[in-house]
Amino acid sequence: MTQSTIELAYRESGGLRVALLWSKGDPTLKVTVFDTSTDDSFELEAVENQALDVFYHPYAYAGSRGAGRN
């Protein structure tokens, strides 16, 4: 996370770490997901009116957007 990125929300449960991030200087919201049990991760862009829904249900959005895992 850079200095121009602000963490708006964070949760951790069952080995999943999920963060909602905002980049200063542009309206970009991102949700990052890291699974500590598999070392899989992915990132999704989120529009403002859906950001919390993406934060709480990232796998539902990842499937519909074809998010690649790292």
MISEKOL-355643 format. One record per atom (N, C-alpha, C, O, CB): residue in one letter; atom name; residue number from 1; y, x, z. Coordinates in steps of 0.05 Angstrom, whole numbers, m for minus. Glycine has a CB too. Layout:
<rec resn="A" name="CA" resi="NUM" y="Y" x="X" z="Z"/>
...
end
This chain:
<rec resn="M" name="N" resi="1" y="m23" x="17" z="0"/>
<rec resn="M" name="CA" resi="1" y="0" x="0" z="0"/>
<rec resn="M" name="C" resi="1" y="25" x="18" z="0"/>
<rec resn="M" name="O" resi="1" y="27" x="36" z="17"/>
<rec resn="M" name="CB" resi="1" y="0" x="m19" z="24"/>
<rec resn="T" name="N" resi="2" y="43" x="13" z="m18"/>
<rec resn="T" name="CA" resi="2" y="68" x="29" z="m20"/>
<rec resn="T" name="C" resi="2" y="89" x="17" z="m1"/>
<rec resn="T" name="O" resi="2" y="85" x="m4" z="10"/>
<rec resn="T" name="CB" resi="2" y="78" x="30" z="m48"/>
<rec resn="Q" name="N" resi="3" y="110" x="32" z="3"/>
<rec resn="Q" name="CA" resi="3" y="132" x="23" z="20"/>
<rec resn="Q" name="C" resi="3" y="145" x="m2" z="9"/>
<rec resn="Q" name="O" resi="3" y="156" x="m18" z="24"/>
<rec resn="Q" name="CB" resi="3" y="153" x="45" z="24"/>
<rec resn="S" name="N" resi="4" y="143" x="m6" z="m18"/>
<rec resn="S" name="CA" resi="4" y="156" x="m30" z="m29"/>
<rec resn="S" name="C" resi="4" y="137" x="m54" z="m29"/>
<rec resn="S" name="O" resi="4" y="143" x="m75" z="m40"/>
<rec resn="S" name="CB" resi="4" y="164" x="m24" z="m58"/>
<rec resn="T" name="N" resi="5" y="113" x="m50" z="m17"/>
<rec resn="T" name="CA" resi="5" y="94" x="m72" z="m15"/>
<rec resn="T" name="C" resi="5" y="93" x="m81" z="14"/>
<rec resn="T" name="O" resi="5" y="90" x="m65" z="32"/>
<rec resn="T" name="CB" resi="5" y="66" x="m64" z="m25"/>
<rec resn="I" name="N" resi="6" y="95" x="m107" z="18"/>
<rec resn="I" name="CA" resi="6" y="94" x="m119" z="45"/>
<rec resn="I" name="C" resi="6" y="70" x="m136" z="48"/>
<rec resn="I" name="O" resi="6" y="63" x="m153" z="31"/>
<rec resn="I" name="CB" resi="6" y="120" x="m135" z="51"/>
<rec resn="E" name="N" resi="7" y="55" x="m132" z="70"/>
<rec resn="E" name="CA" resi="7" y="32" x="m148" z="76"/>
<rec resn="E" name="C" resi="7" y="42" x="m173" z="90"/>
<rec resn="E" name="O" resi="7" y="53" x="m173" z="112"/>
<rec resn="E" name="CB" resi="7" y="12" x="m132" z="94"/>
<rec resn="L" name="N" resi="8" y="37" x="m196" z="77"/>
<rec resn="L" name="CA" resi="8" y="46" x="m222" z="88"/>
<rec resn="L" name="C" resi="8" y="25" x="m235" z="106"/>
<rec resn="L" name="O" resi="8" y="31" x="m249" z="124"/>
<rec resn="L" name="CB" resi="8" y="53" x="m241" z="65"/>
<rec resn="A" name="N" resi="9" y="m1" x="m229" z="100"/>
<rec resn="A" name="CA" resi="9" y="m22" x="m241" z="115"/>
<rec resn="A" name="C" resi="9" y="m47" x="m222" z="113"/>
<rec resn="A" name="O" resi="9" y="m51" x="m209" z="93"/>
<rec resn="A" name="CB" resi="9" y="m29" x="m270" z="106"/>
<rec resn="Y" name="N" resi="10" y="m63" x="m222" z="134"/>
<rec resn="Y" name="CA" resi="10" y="m87" x="m206" z="134"/>
<rec resn="Y" name="C" resi="10" y="m108" x="m220" z="151"/>
<rec resn="Y" name="O" resi="10" y="m102" x="m232" z="172"/>
<rec resn="Y" name="CB" resi="10" y="m82" x="m177" z="145"/>
<rec resn="R" name="N" resi="11" y="m133" x="m219" z="141"/>
<rec resn="R" name="CA" resi="11" y="m155" x="m230" z="157"/>
<rec resn="R" name="C" resi="11" y="m180" x="m213" z="152"/>
<rec resn="R" name="O" resi="11" y="m183" x="m201" z="131"/>
<rec resn="R" name="CB" resi="11" y="m160" x="m260" z="150"/>
<rec resn="E" name="N" resi="12" y="m197" x="m212" z="172"/>
<rec resn="E" name="CA" resi="12" y="m222" x="m197" z="170"/>
<rec resn="E" name="C" resi="12" y="m243" x="m214" z="184"/>
<rec resn="E" name="O" resi="12" y="m240" x="m223" z="206"/>
<rec resn="E" name="CB" resi="12" y="m219" x="m169" z="183"/>
<rec resn="S" name="N" resi="13" y="m266" x="m217" z="169"/>
<rec resn="S" name="CA" resi="13" y="m288" x="m233" z="180"/>
<rec resn="S" name="C" resi="13" y="m313" x="m226" z="165"/>
<rec resn="S" name="O" resi="13" y="m313" x="m225" z="140"/>
<rec resn="S" name="CB" resi="13" y="m281" x="m263" z="178"/>
<rec resn="G" name="N" resi="14" y="m335" x="m222" z="180"/>
<rec resn="G" name="CA" resi="14" y="m361" x="m217" z="167"/>
<rec resn="G" name="C" resi="14" y="m361" x="m194" z="148"/>
<rec resn="G" name="O" resi="14" y="m376" x="m195" z="128"/>
<rec resn="G" name="CB" resi="14" y="m369" x="m242" z="153"/>
<rec resn="G" name="N" resi="15" y="m345" x="m174" z="153"/>
<rec resn="G" name="CA" resi="15" y="m344" x="m151" z="135"/>
<rec resn="G" name="C" resi="15" y="m325" x="m153" z="112"/>
<rec resn="G" name="O" resi="15" y="m323" x="m135" z="96"/>
<rec resn="G" name="CB" resi="15" y="m372" x="m145" z="125"/>
<rec resn="L" name="N" resi="16" y="m312" x="m176" z="109"/>
<rec resn="L" name="CA" resi="16" y="m292" x="m180" z="88"/>
<rec resn="L" name="C" resi="16" y="m264" x="m175" z="99"/>
<rec resn="L" name="O" resi="16" y="m257" x="m185" z="120"/>
<rec resn="L" name="CB" resi="16" y="m294" x="m208" z="76"/>
<rec resn="R" name="N" resi="17" y="m248" x="m159" z="84"/>
<rec resn="R" name="CA" resi="17" y="m220" x="m154" z="91"/>
<rec resn="R" name="C" resi="17" y="m204" x="m166" z="68"/>
<rec resn="R" name="O" resi="17" y="m206" x="m158" z="45"/>
<rec resn="R" name="CB" resi="17" y="m214" x="m124" z="95"/>
<rec resn="V" name="N" resi="18" y="m186" x="m185" z="75"/>
<rec resn="V" name="CA" resi="18" y="m170" x="m199" z="55"/>
<rec resn="V" name="C" resi="18" y="m141" x="m196" z="63"/>
<rec resn="V" name="O" resi="18" y="m134" x="m201" z="86"/>
<rec resn="V" name="CB" resi="18" y="m179" x="m229" z="53"/>
<rec resn="A" name="N" resi="19" y="m124" x="m189" z="44"/>
<rec resn="A" name="CA" resi="19" y="m96" x="m185" z="49"/>
<rec resn="A" name="C" resi="19" y="m80" x="m199" z="27"/>
<rec resn="A" name="O" resi="19" y="m87" x="m199" z="4"/>
<rec resn="A" name="CB" resi="19" y="m88" x="m155" z="50"/>
<rec resn="L" name="N" resi="20" y="m58" x="m211" z="35"/>
<rec resn="L" name="CA" resi="20" y="m38" x="m223" z="17"/>
<rec resn="L" name="C" resi="20" y="m14" x="m204" z="17"/>
<rec resn="L" name="O" resi="20" y="m2" x="m200" z="37"/>
<rec resn="L" name="CB" resi="20" y="m30" x="m252" z="26"/>
<rec resn="L" name="N" resi="21" y="m8" x="m194" z="m7"/>
<rec resn="L" name="CA" resi="21" y="13" x="m173" z="m9"/>
<rec resn="L" name="C" resi="21" y="36" x="m183" z="m28"/>
<rec resn="L" name="O" resi="21" y="31" x="m198" z="m47"/>
<rec resn="L" name="CB" resi="21" y="1" x="m147" z="m20"/>
<rec resn="W" name="N" resi="22" y="60" x="m174" z="m22"/>
<rec resn="W" name="CA" resi="22" y="83" x="m180" z="m38"/>
<rec resn="W" name="C" resi="22" y="97" x="m154" z="m45"/>
<rec resn="W" name="O" resi="22" y="101" x="m137" z="m28"/>
<rec resn="W" name="CB" resi="22" y="103" x="m200" z="m24"/>
<rec resn="S" name="N" resi="23" y="104" x="m151" z="m71"/>
<rec resn="S" name="CA" resi="23" y="118" x="m127" z="m80"/>
<rec resn="S" name="C" resi="23" y="148" x="m132" z="m80"/>
<rec resn="S" name="O" resi="23" y="157" x="m151" z="m94"/>
<rec resn="S" name="CB" resi="23" y="108" x="m119" z="m108"/>
<rec resn="K" name="N" resi="24" y="163" x="m116" z="m66"/>
<rec resn="K" name="CA" resi="24" y="192" x="m118" z="m66"/>
<rec resn="K" name="C" resi="24" y="202" x="m112" z="m95"/>
<rec resn="K" name="O" resi="24" y="190" x="m96" z="m109"/>
<rec resn="K" name="CB" resi="24" y="206" x="m98" z="m46"/>
<rec resn="G" name="N" resi="25" y="223" x="m125" z="m102"/>
<rec resn="G" name="CA" resi="25" y="235" x="m120" z="m128"/>
<rec resn="G" name="C" resi="25" y="224" x="m137" z="m151"/>
<rec resn="G" name="O" resi="25" y="235" x="m139" z="m172"/>
<rec resn="G" name="CB" resi="25" y="230" x="m91" z="m135"/>
<rec resn="D" name="N" resi="26" y="202" x="m151" z="m146"/>
<rec resn="D" name="CA" resi="26" y="192" x="m170" z="m165"/>
<rec resn="D" name="C" resi="26" y="177" x="m192" z="m150"/>
<rec resn="D" name="O" resi="26" y="170" x="m188" z="m126"/>
<rec resn="D" name="CB" resi="26" y="173" x="m157" z="m186"/>
<rec resn="P" name="N" resi="27" y="172" x="m214" z="m162"/>
<rec resn="P" name="CA" resi="27" y="160" x="m237" z="m148"/>
<rec resn="P" name="C" resi="27" y="129" x="m236" z="m146"/>
<rec resn="P" name="O" resi="27" y="117" x="m256" z="m141"/>
<rec resn="P" name="CB" resi="27" y="168" x="m262" z="m161"/>
<rec resn="T" name="N" resi="28" y="118" x="m213" z="m151"/>
<rec resn="T" name="CA" resi="28" y="89" x="m211" z="m152"/>
<rec resn="T" name="C" resi="28" y="76" x="m214" z="m125"/>
<rec resn="T" name="O" resi="28" y="83" x="m200" z="m106"/>
<rec resn="T" name="CB" resi="28" y="80" x="m185" z="m164"/>
<rec resn="L" name="N" resi="29" y="57" x="m232" z="m123"/>
<rec resn="L" name="CA" resi="29" y="40" x="m236" z="m100"/>
<rec resn="L" name="C" resi="29" y="11" x="m229" z="m108"/>
<rec resn="L" name="O" resi="29" y="2" x="m237" z="m129"/>
<rec resn="L" name="CB" resi="29" y="41" x="m265" z="m88"/>
<rec resn="K" name="N" resi="30" y="m2" x="m213" z="m91"/>
<rec resn="K" name="CA" resi="30" y="m30" x="m205" z="m97"/>
<rec resn="K" name="C" resi="30" y="m47" x="m210" z="m72"/>
<rec resn="K" name="O" resi="30" y="m38" x="m208" z="m50"/>
<rec resn="K" name="CB" resi="30" y="m31" x="m176" z="m105"/>
<rec resn="V" name="N" resi="31" y="m72" x="m217" z="m78"/>
<rec resn="V" name="CA" resi="31" y="m92" x="m219" z="m57"/>
<rec resn="V" name="C" resi="31" y="m113" x="m197" z="m62"/>
<rec resn="V" name="O" resi="31" y="m124" x="m196" z="m84"/>
<rec resn="V" name="CB" resi="31" y="m105" x="m247" z="m55"/>
<rec resn="T" name="N" resi="32" y="m118" x="m180" z="m42"/>
<rec resn="T" name="CA" resi="32" y="m138" x="m159" z="m45"/>
<rec resn="T" name="C" resi="32" y="m161" x="m166" z="m27"/>
<rec resn="T" name="O" resi="32" y="m158" x="m176" z="m5"/>
<rec resn="T" name="CB" resi="32" y="m126" x="m131" z="m38"/>
<rec resn="V" name="N" resi="33" y="m185" x="m161" z="m37"/>
<rec resn="V" name="CA" resi="33" y="m209" x="m167" z="m22"/>
<rec resn="V" name="C" resi="33" y="m227" x="m141" z="m22"/>
<rec resn="V" name="O" resi="33" y="m231" x="m129" z="m43"/>
<rec resn="V" name="CB" resi="33" y="m225" x="m191" z="m34"/>
<rec resn="F" name="N" resi="34" y="m236" x="m134" z="2"/>
<rec resn="F" name="CA" resi="34" y="m254" x="m111" z="5"/>
<rec resn="F" name="C" resi="34" y="m278" x="m119" z="22"/>
<rec resn="F" name="O" resi="34" y="m274" x="m129" z="44"/>
<rec resn="F" name="CB" resi="34" y="m239" x="m86" z="17"/>
<rec resn="D" name="N" resi="35" y="m302" x="m115" z="11"/>
<rec resn="D" name="CA" resi="35" y="m326" x="m122" z="26"/>
<rec resn="D" name="C" resi="35" y="m337" x="m95" z="37"/>
<rec resn="D" name="O" resi="35" y="m347" x="m78" z="22"/>
<rec resn="D" name="CB" resi="35" y="m347" x="m136" z="7"/>
<rec resn="T" name="N" resi="36" y="m336" x="m92" z="63"/>
<rec resn="T" name="CA" resi="36" y="m344" x="m67" z="76"/>
<rec resn="T" name="C" resi="36" y="m374" x="m62" z="75"/>
<rec resn="T" name="O" resi="36" y="m383" x="m40" z="77"/>
<rec resn="T" name="CB" resi="36" y="m335" x="m67" z="105"/>
<rec resn="S" name="N" resi="37" y="m389" x="m84" z="71"/>
<rec resn="S" name="CA" resi="37" y="m418" x="m80" z="70"/>
<rec resn="S" name="C" resi="37" y="m428" x="m70" z="43"/>
<rec resn="S" name="O" resi="37" y="m450" x="m58" z="42"/>
<rec resn="S" name="CB" resi="37" y="m432" x="m106" z="76"/>
<rec resn="T" name="N" resi="38" y="m413" x="m75" z="22"/>
<rec resn="T" name="CA" resi="38" y="m421" x="m66" z="m5"/>
<rec resn="T" name="C" resi="38" y="m402" x="m47" z="m18"/>
<rec resn="T" name="O" resi="38" y="m408" x="m36" z="m39"/>
<rec resn="T" name="CB" resi="38" y="m425" x="m90" z="m23"/>
<rec resn="D" name="N" resi="39" y="m379" x="m43" z="m6"/>
<rec resn="D" name="CA" resi="39" y="m357" x="m27" z="m17"/>
<rec resn="D" name="C" resi="39" y="m346" x="m39" z="m43"/>
<rec resn="D" name="O" resi="39" y="m332" x="m25" z="m58"/>
<rec resn="D" name="CB" resi="39" y="m366" x="1" z="m22"/>
<rec resn="D" name="N" resi="40" y="m351" x="m65" z="m48"/>
<rec resn="D" name="CA" resi="40" y="m339" x="m79" z="m71"/>
<rec resn="D" name="C" resi="40" y="m311" x="m87" z="m64"/>
<rec resn="D" name="O" resi="40" y="m305" x="m94" z="m41"/>
<rec resn="D" name="CB" resi="40" y="m356" x="m103" z="m79"/>
<rec resn="S" name="N" resi="41" y="m294" x="m87" z="m84"/>
<rec resn="S" name="CA" resi="41" y="m266" x="m97" z="m80"/>
<rec resn="S" name="C" resi="41" y="m256" x="m109" z="m106"/>
<rec resn="S" name="O" resi="41" y="m265" x="m103" z="m127"/>
<rec resn="S" name="CB" resi="41" y="m248" x="m74" z="m70"/>
<rec resn="F" name="N" resi="42" y="m236" x="m126" z="m102"/>
<rec resn="F" name="CA" resi="42" y="m222" x="m137" z="m126"/>
<rec resn="F" name="C" resi="42" y="m194" x="m146" z="m117"/>
<rec resn="F" name="O" resi="42" y="m188" x="m149" z="m93"/>
<rec resn="F" name="CB" resi="42" y="m237" x="m160" z="m139"/>
<rec resn="E" name="N" resi="43" y="m177" x="m151" z="m136"/>
<rec resn="E" name="CA" resi="43" y="m150" x="m159" z="m132"/>
<rec resn="E" name="C" resi="43" y="m143" x="m182" z="m150"/>
<rec resn="E" name="O" resi="43" y="m151" x="m182" z="m174"/>
<rec resn="E" name="CB" resi="43" y="m130" x="m135" z="m136"/>
<rec resn="L" name="N" resi="44" y="m128" x="m201" z="m140"/>
<rec resn="L" name="CA" resi="44" y="m120" x="m224" z="m156"/>
<rec resn="L" name="C" resi="44" y="m90" x="m228" z="m154"/>
<rec resn="L" name="O" resi="44" y="m79" x="m225" z="m132"/>
<rec resn="L" name="CB" resi="44" y="m135" x="m250" z="m147"/>
<rec resn="E" name="N" resi="45" y="m77" x="m234" z="m176"/>
<rec resn="E" name="CA" resi="45" y="m49" x="m243" z="m174"/>
<rec resn="E" name="C" resi="45" y="m49" x="m272" z="m166"/>
<rec resn="E" name="O" resi="45" y="m66" x="m287" z="m173"/>
<rec resn="E" name="CB" resi="45" y="m34" x="m239" z="m201"/>
<rec resn="A" name="N" resi="46" y="m29" x="m279" z="m150"/>
<rec resn="A" name="CA" resi="46" y="m27" x="m307" z="m140"/>
<rec resn="A" name="C" resi="46" y="2" x="m317" z="m145"/>
<rec resn="A" name="O" resi="46" y="21" x="m304" z="m138"/>
<rec resn="A" name="CB" resi="46" y="m34" x="m308" z="m111"/>
<rec resn="V" name="N" resi="47" y="4" x="m341" z="m157"/>
<rec resn="V" name="CA" resi="47" y="30" x="m353" z="m159"/>
<rec resn="V" name="C" resi="47" y="38" x="m364" z="m132"/>
<rec resn="V" name="O" resi="47" y="21" x="m370" z="m115"/>
<rec resn="V" name="CB" resi="47" y="30" x="m376" z="m181"/>
<rec resn="E" name="N" resi="48" y="64" x="m365" z="m128"/>
<rec resn="E" name="CA" resi="48" y="75" x="m372" z="m101"/>
<rec resn="E" name="C" resi="48" y="63" x="m397" z="m89"/>
<rec resn="E" name="O" resi="48" y="56" x="m397" z="m65"/>
<rec resn="E" name="CB" resi="48" y="105" x="m374" z="m103"/>
<rec resn="N" name="N" resi="49" y="61" x="m418" z="m105"/>
<rec resn="N" name="CA" resi="49" y="52" x="m444" z="m93"/>
<rec resn="N" name="C" resi="49" y="22" x="m445" z="m89"/>
<rec resn="N" name="O" resi="49" y="12" x="m464" z="m77"/>
<rec resn="N" name="CB" resi="49" y="60" x="m466" z="m111"/>
<rec resn="Q" name="N" resi="50" y="7" x="m424" z="m97"/>
<rec resn="Q" name="CA" resi="50" y="m22" x="m423" z="m92"/>
<rec resn="Q" name="C" resi="50" y="m30" x="m398" z="m75"/>
<rec resn="Q" name="O" resi="50" y="m54" x="m394" z="m71"/>
<rec resn="Q" name="CB" resi="50" y="m37" x="m422" z="m118"/>
<rec resn="A" name="N" resi="51" y="m11" x="m382" z="m66"/>
<rec resn="A" name="CA" resi="51" y="m18" x="m357" z="m54"/>
<rec resn="A" name="C" resi="51" y="m35" x="m360" z="m29"/>
<rec resn="A" name="O" resi="51" y="m55" x="m345" z="m26"/>
<rec resn="A" name="CB" resi="51" y="8" x="m343" z="m46"/>
<rec resn="L" name="N" resi="52" y="m30" x="m378" z="m12"/>
<rec resn="L" name="CA" resi="52" y="m46" x="m381" z="12"/>
<rec resn="L" name="C" resi="52" y="m74" x="m392" z="5"/>
<rec resn="L" name="O" resi="52" y="m93" x="m385" z="18"/>
<rec resn="L" name="CB" resi="52" y="m33" x="m400" z="32"/>
<rec resn="D" name="N" resi="53" y="m76" x="m409" z="m15"/>
<rec resn="D" name="CA" resi="53" y="m102" x="m419" z="m23"/>
<rec resn="D" name="C" resi="53" y="m119" x="m397" z="m34"/>
<rec resn="D" name="O" resi="53" y="m142" x="m395" z="m29"/>
<rec resn="D" name="CB" resi="53" y="m99" x="m442" z="m44"/>
<rec resn="V" name="N" resi="54" y="m106" x="m379" z="m50"/>
<rec resn="V" name="CA" resi="54" y="m121" x="m356" z="m61"/>
<rec resn="V" name="C" resi="54" y="m129" x="m337" z="m38"/>
<rec resn="V" name="O" resi="54" y="m151" x="m326" z="m38"/>
<rec resn="V" name="CB" resi="54" y="m103" x="m340" z="m81"/>
<rec resn="F" name="N" resi="55" y="m111" x="m334" z="m18"/>
<rec resn="F" name="CA" resi="55" y="m117" x="m317" z="5"/>
<rec resn="F" name="C" resi="55" y="m141" x="m328" z="21"/>
<rec resn="F" name="O" resi="55" y="m159" x="m312" z="29"/>
<rec resn="F" name="CB" resi="55" y="m92" x="m316" z="24"/>
<rec resn="Y" name="N" resi="56" y="m143" x="m354" z="25"/>
<rec resn="Y" name="CA" resi="56" y="m165" x="m365" z="40"/>
<rec resn="Y" name="C" resi="56" y="m190" x="m370" z="24"/>
<rec resn="Y" name="O" resi="56" y="m212" x="m372" z="35"/>
<rec resn="Y" name="CB" resi="56" y="m156" x="m392" z="52"/>
<rec resn="H" name="N" resi="57" y="m188" x="m371" z="m3"/>
<rec resn="H" name="CA" resi="57" y="m211" x="m376" z="m20"/>
<rec resn="H" name="C" resi="57" y="m212" x="m357" z="m44"/>
<rec resn="H" name="O" resi="57" y="m213" x="m367" z="m67"/>
<rec resn="H" name="CB" resi="57" y="m211" x="m406" z="m29"/>
<rec resn="P" name="N" resi="58" y="m211" x="m331" z="m39"/>
<rec resn="P" name="CA" resi="58" y="m209" x="m313" z="m62"/>
<rec resn="P" name="C" resi="58" y="m232" x="m313" z="m81"/>
<rec resn="P" name="O" resi="58" y="m229" x="m309" z="m105"/>
<rec resn="P" name="CB" resi="58" y="m205" x="m285" z="m52"/>
<rec resn="Y" name="N" resi="59" y="m256" x="m318" z="m71"/>
<rec resn="Y" name="CA" resi="59" y="m280" x="m318" z="m89"/>
<rec resn="Y" name="C" resi="59" y="m279" x="m342" z="m108"/>
<rec resn="Y" name="O" resi="59" y="m288" x="m340" z="m131"/>
<rec resn="Y" name="CB" resi="59" y="m305" x="m319" z="m73"/>
<rec resn="A" name="N" resi="60" y="m268" x="m364" z="m100"/>
<rec resn="A" name="CA" resi="60" y="m265" x="m387" z="m118"/>
<rec resn="A" name="C" resi="60" y="m246" x="m380" z="m141"/>
<rec resn="A" name="O" resi="60" y="m252" x="m388" z="m164"/>
<rec resn="A" name="CB" resi="60" y="m255" x="m412" z="m102"/>
<rec resn="Y" name="N" resi="61" y="m225" x="m366" z="m135"/>
<rec resn="Y" name="CA" resi="61" y="m206" x="m359" z="m155"/>
<rec resn="Y" name="C" resi="61" y="m216" x="m336" z="m172"/>
<rec resn="Y" name="O" resi="61" y="m211" x="m334" z="m196"/>
<rec resn="Y" name="CB" resi="61" y="m179" x="m352" z="m143"/>
<rec resn="A" name="N" resi="62" y="m230" x="m317" z="m160"/>
<rec resn="A" name="CA" resi="62" y="m241" x="m294" z="m175"/>
<rec resn="A" name="C" resi="62" y="m260" x="m304" z="m196"/>
<rec resn="A" name="O" resi="62" y="m260" x="m293" z="m219"/>
<rec resn="A" name="CB" resi="62" y="m255" x="m275" z="m155"/>
<rec resn="G" name="N" resi="63" y="m277" x="m323" z="m190"/>
<rec resn="G" name="CA" resi="63" y="m296" x="m333" z="m209"/>
<rec resn="G" name="C" resi="63" y="m283" x="m346" z="m233"/>
<rec resn="G" name="O" resi="63" y="m292" x="m343" z="m255"/>
<rec resn="G" name="CB" resi="63" y="m315" x="m352" z="m196"/>
<rec resn="S" name="N" resi="64" y="m262" x="m362" z="m228"/>
<rec resn="S" name="CA" resi="64" y="m248" x="m376" z="m249"/>
<rec resn="S" name="C" resi="64" y="m231" x="m357" z="m266"/>
<rec resn="S" name="O" resi="64" y="m224" x="m364" z="m288"/>
<rec resn="S" name="CB" resi="64" y="m232" x="m398" z="m238"/>
<rec resn="R" name="N" resi="65" y="m223" x="m334" z="m255"/>
<rec resn="R" name="CA" resi="65" y="m206" x="m315" z="m269"/>
<rec resn="R" name="C" resi="65" y="m221" x="m291" z="m280"/>
<rec resn="R" name="O" resi="65" y="m210" x="m274" z="m293"/>
<rec resn="R" name="CB" resi="65" y="m184" x="m306" z="m252"/>
<rec resn="G" name="N" resi="66" y="m247" x="m290" z="m274"/>
<rec resn="G" name="CA" resi="66" y="m263" x="m268" z="m284"/>
<rec resn="G" name="C" resi="66" y="m255" x="m241" z="m272"/>
<rec resn="G" name="O" resi="66" y="m255" x="m221" z="m286"/>
<rec resn="G" name="CB" resi="66" y="m262" x="m266" z="m314"/>
<rec resn="A" name="N" resi="67" y="m248" x="m241" z="m247"/>
<rec resn="A" name="CA" resi="67" y="m239" x="m216" z="m234"/>
<rec resn="A" name="C" resi="67" y="m261" x="m196" z="m234"/>
<rec resn="A" name="O" resi="67" y="m284" x="m202" z="m226"/>
<rec resn="A" name="CB" resi="67" y="m230" x="m222" z="m205"/>
<rec resn="G" name="N" resi="68" y="m255" x="m172" z="m242"/>
<rec resn="G" name="CA" resi="68" y="m274" x="m150" z="m241"/>
<rec resn="G" name="C" resi="68" y="m275" x="m138" z="m213"/>
<rec resn="G" name="O" resi="68" y="m255" x="m137" z="m199"/>
<rec resn="G" name="CB" resi="68" y="m267" x="m129" z="m262"/>
<rec resn="R" name="N" resi="69" y="m298" x="m128" z="m206"/>
<rec resn="R" name="CA" resi="69" y="m301" x="m114" z="m180"/>
<rec resn="R" name="C" resi="69" y="m301" x="m85" z="m185"/>
<rec resn="R" name="O" resi="69" y="m310" x="m75" z="m206"/>
<rec resn="R" name="CB" resi="69" y="m328" x="m123" z="m166"/>
<rec resn="N" name="N" resi="70" y="m290" x="m70" z="m165"/>
<rec resn="N" name="CA" resi="70" y="m289" x="m41" z="m167"/>
<rec resn="N" name="C" resi="70" y="m312" x="m29" z="m152"/>
<rec resn="N" name="O" resi="70" y="m315" x="m4" z="m151"/>
<rec resn="N" name="CB" resi="70" y="m263" x="m30" z="m155"/>
end
